[in-house]
Amino acid sequence: MRSNKKIKLVSSLLVLLSLTGCSSSTDALMKYSEINSDVVGYTTSIDTVDEYANLYGENLCVIPLKSDKGGDGNLAAEATLLVNNSDNELLYADNIYEKLYPASITKVMTALVTLKNADLSDTVTVSYNASHITEVGASLCGLQEGDKIKLEDLLNMFLISSGNDAGIAIAEHVAGSEEAFAKMMNKQAKEIGATHSNFVNSHGLHDENHYTTAYDIYLIFREALKQPTLIDIISEKSYKVTYSNASGNNIEKEYSTTNLYLKGNEAMPDGITVIGGKTGTTIKAGSCLVLYSKDKSDKEYISIILKSDSKASLYSQMSYLLKFIYK
């Protein structure tokens, strides 16, 4: 069992690390101990290094608090991050540890927990709670109480069209309640090093206690991309589904992606292919986007923009950010 000191050391790493750019987790922790042992008050032992590597992964881009490479006036969002996920190389970072609201980017974590803990062939029965979201402007799939739908279909609808009702239905099916599912989300976040996040729901509708950071989103999305099913879903432009209502009648619907790059409403930067991602928008969160992209050499990138002041600005900034791949 890990000692409290080791847990504190691992939790402190992502905030206090005094390196430049990214590093493998093992090297980062060893260097961190050399530089900051006087600050933290602990000595790194071999078993601590091994535990850290096992917990967070060998090929992690560890970005220190003071390594932001921001300052470009064309990137005015509250937080911005671009990482070469193939080489674990930091390309741009600004305010990546600021506490912000993730809006529907939350759905990436929901999908990750679902894919790790549930059988997609299950049939989900939509509850009253899931079918009665009353928040004005909330994105919905239009589910009704008593609808019966395959979990795989529900997850596709959820990620592609960002329907919050589908999120509640998923949470209740997987964990029995929204509260229990949120605990699963927070447990998963801690396991992958996203120690500056707290989730209270599966969809991202605003709550003061539901927050994250750009760096945590990188960690969560990076882990989610290990699931081929998630990549398949987020790369789809639309999704057709047939399910039954409470009376046993078939319902047929088609849902379109909220990703304007996939829709063709926004042009991808030259030499960049946007595979997919997740949008998010609330009044408090602003306009947010996390993307998975590839360059001409098939190298993979994770890019994040949080709290842009409009959808138009969000996409113009993201397109500008992706050009850093070739700078």
N, C-alpha and C positions, 0 to 999 in steps of 0.2 A: 504494500500500500504506500502511496506517495505521502511524504511528510508535508505538513503545512508549509514549510519553508520552500520545498520544491514546487509546490503548487503556486506559491507567491512568485517565485522566480520565473516560472513559465508565463504566468499572467502578466508579469511586468515587462517581459521581453519586448513585446510588440510596441510598447509605449516608450521605453527608456533606451532602447538599443542605439548605440552611437557609431554605427557604421555608415558607409556611403552606398546607396543603391540597394540591390538585392543580394542575398546570399543564401546558400543552402542552410537548412535549419541547424544541422550539426555544427557547421563552421560558424554560423551566426551566434549560436549559444556559447561556444567556446570563446569567441572574440568578445562577446558581451560580458562574460565573466571577467576577462582580463581588464577591460576598460572600466567596468562599472561595479566591481566587487565592493569597492569602498562605499558606493552609494547604496547598493542593495543590502550589503552586509552578509552575503552568503558566498560560499566557495562552491564552484561547479565540480561535481564529481562525475566520473564516467557514466555511472548509472543514471544521473540526471540528464546528461547529453543523450543517452540512448532513449530514455523515456520521452524526452522532447521530440526526438526524431520519429519515434514510433507514434507519438500522439498527433503531431502536425504534418509529418511527411518530409522526406528528404529534399524534394524539389520545390520547396516553398520560397516564394519571393518575400523575404522579410524586409520591410521598409521602415527605417527608423523615424522617429518623430521629427527630427530636424533635417530630414533629407528631401523635403519638398522641392520639386523642380518647377514650381509654378511661376506666376508673375506675368504670363502672356496676357496682354490686354484683350485679346480676342476670346479668351476663356473666362467668362465673368460669372459662371455658376458658383454656387457656394462651395462645392467640392468636385474635384476632377482627378481621374486616375487612368493611366494607360500602362499596361504591363504586357511585355512579350512573354506569353505563357509557355512558349516552346523553350526559350532560353532563360526564363526566370529573370528577365531584365526590366528594370524600371525605366520607362520612357518619359513619363510626365506624372507629377503628383502635386496636388494643391489642397490643403485642408482635409487630408484623408482621414484624420482622426477626430474630426469635429462631429459631435453628436447631432444627427439629423434624422428626419422621418423618412422611411423608405417607400411609403405608399405601396403600390402594387408590386414593386420589386420584391416585397415580402413573399410573393407567390413562388419565387425560386426556392426559398427555404421550405415552403409547404410541399412543393413537388419533391424535393430531396428527401424529406421525411417520409412522404408517401411511398416513393420508389424503394426506400430501404426497409419499409415496415409493412407493406400491404401487398395483396395479390390483385393485380389489375384486372383479373377476370371476375372479381367479385361484383355482385349487383348491389347498388346503393339505392336505398329508399329515401327520398327527400323529405325532410321533416318540416314542421310548421316554422320552426326557427330559421331554417335555411331559406325558406320561400317567402319570408316576411321581413326583408331588410327595408328599413324605412328612411335611411339617410338620403337626403336629396342629392341627386347627381351620381349616386353609386352605380357603377357598371354592373349589369345583371345579365345572366343567361336566360332569364325568364322561366326558371324552374317553378313548379307548383308542388304543393304538399301532396305526397303520395306518388309522385313520379318515380319510376324505377329505371335506373340507368347503369350501364356497365361502368366500373370505376375508370377503366382506360379511356372511355369516351368522356367522362366527366373531367378527367385530368387534361385532356386535349382542349375541351371547351374552356376550361379554367385558365390555362396558360395562353391560349391563342386569342380569346376575346376578353380575357381579364374579368370574367364574371365573378363577383363576390359571393353570390348565392352558392355557386359551385364550390367555393372555398369552404364555406360552413358545412356543406354536405359532406365534403371530403374529410374534414376534421372530425365530424361526429362519427363517421363510419370507421375511420382508422383508430380513433382513441376513445370514442364514447361520448366525448363532449369537447367543446371548443377549448375549455380551460385545460383539460388533460392533454389536448394536442399541442397547445402553446408550451406546456412543460416539455413535451418531446422536442419541440423546436429549439427551446433554450438549451436543452441537454445536448442536442446535435451541434448547436452553435459553439458551445464550450469545447466540445470534442475536437473541432477543427480549428480552434484558436480564435474564433470570433467572440472575444471576451468583452467587447464593448457594445454588445447588442442586447436588447430585451424585446421579446415578442409576446404580445397578449392576444393576438388573433391570427387567423390563417390567411387573411386577405389583404390587410394593410390599410383599411379604413382608419381614420385618424384616432389615436389615443395618445395622451401625453406620455404614457409609460411604454410605448411601442416605438423603439428607436434603434439606430444602428450607426455605422460609419462607412465611408467609402471603402476603407481598407477591409472591414468585415464583409462587405458585399463582395469584394474580390475573393476573399477566402471561401465564402458560401458558394459563389458562382463557380469558382474553380473546382470545388468538390462536386457540385451538381453536374458539371460537364464530364465527369467520369461515368455518368449514367447515359449510355447510348440512347435510351428511350427519350430522355429529356432533350437531347440534341435533335432527334427526329421531330419532336413536337414543336420546338421553338423555331424550326426552320420552315414550317408550313405556312403558306399564305392564307389558307382557309381550311375548314374542317366540316364535313357533313356527318350528321349523326341521326340515328333513329332510336327512339326509346319509347317506353309506354307510360301513359298517365295512370292516375288512380283507378280509372274505369277500364283499363286494359287496352285502350285505343293507342295506336301508334302515332307518335309525334315525329315529324321530320323537320330538321332545321340545319342551317349552314351558318357557321361563324367565321368572321374574317379577322385576320391579325390586326393588332393595334400598332405593329411595327411599320412605320412609313417607308423604310428601306425595302422591306419585303413586298409591300403594296405597290411600290414603284412611284410613290408620291415624292420620295426624296432620292436623289441620285447618290450612288455609292462613290466615294472618292476613287480616282484612278488607281488601279493596281490593288484595290481592296475588295474583298468579297465579304459582305455581311452575312453570316450564316444564320444568326437569329439572336434573340435576347428577350428582355422584358422591359416594358414601359411602366411608368407609375406616375400618377397625378392626384394630388389633393391640394386644397388651399394652403395648408401648412407645409406640405412637402415640396410644393412647386412641381415643376415638370422634371421627371427623372428617367434615366435610361441606362441599362447595362447591356453590353453587346459582346458577342463572340464572333470574331472575324478572322480572316486569313489573308496573307499577302500572296504575291505571285510565286513565292517559294514554298507555299503551303505552311508557313509558320503561323501559329495561333496567337491571338491577342484577346485580352479582356480589357474593355474600356467602360468607364463609368462616369456619368455626369449626374450630380444631385443638386436639386433646388435651382434649376434654371427658371427664369421669370415667365417663360411662355413656351409653348410647343415649338413654335418657329425658331426661337432662340436655341432651344434644346438641340434641334437637329442641325442647325448651322454650326453650333459649337462642337457637336459630335463629329461632324464631317471635317471640321478644322483639326480637331484632336487626332483623328485617324491619320492625317497627313504626316504626323510626327513619326509614323512608322518608317518613312523614307527619308527623314531628316538626319 
